[in-house]
Amino acid sequence: MSVQVARSIDAVLDHLSSVSEATLLAGGTDLMVEINFGRARPPDVVAIDRLDELKSLQRNGRVRMGALVTYTRMLDEDPGSLALREAARTVGSPQIRNAGTIGGNLGTCSPAGDTLPVLAALDATVVLRSRAGERRVRFIEFMTGPKRSVRRADELVTAAEWDEAGPAQTFMKVGTRNAMVIAVAGLALVVDRVRHRVGIGIGSCGPTILGAPDAERFATGMFDEAGWERPSWPSEAARTEFGRLVASAARPIDDVRGTAAYRRQVLSVMGARAIARVAELT
């Protein structure tokens, strides 16, 4: 195994353009598990954790979060999304949060990645760079399957970007225990009261992070009626229907963490709780 420590983004891009099987290493919270369990033996590793350009966090109505922003920074600083902060709080232990990064979550592209449902709900954009230049891909189009994405072998994830959506947002997660656990199901809900937009991201319940367009349309109609600028309290029937529509968007499987039926049930419950929570926030 060859390991190189990158000193500049240009050096990384040069390497990626010349080596077909290069593996990028940021915090290592996913890759080192794969290596330690013998599931991965990358022949060529490039450590990018010293690239300060990828550690920037900029907010000016639109958020640009560099790929090396850690979960701890999302908790210590305002990341421009309450739901993202809530998701970061659920990630692993303090040691994992100190090392793990938003770019690592995007690079691994697991349907169980805790921050990824939030990026879907925010309608975030993934910024990719190669020697040929920079391109932007909507997050909802970025993932193509479990641990697969549209990122080419010669590209580096440099940032995620999204419009600030205000405080009416939340993230919920169910696991087999209360902490340091892979999600059985995750749900992010964002209500942008300025742009009159509802966004939903569902994690661990399909081959990719899923949206829920029927639930989004239902909630949009509810806020159209109640008034986007005012707090409200959805009726029990509205909460139940929203939860049902969220669950119906899932494509879960049975696995060691839970059954498909259980995942749909918890999504229904989380959906009802999430819409009640965000409807009060302005």
Helices and strands as residue ranges (DSSP letters): E 2-5, H 9-18, E 22-25, H 31-36, E 44-47, G 52-55, E 57-59, E 62-66, H 71-76, H 82-89, H 94-99, H 102-108, H 116-121, E 125-130, E 133-138, H 139-142, E 143-145, E 148-149, E 156-163, E 169-174, E 185-192, E 197-203, H 213-226, H 236-248, H 260-279
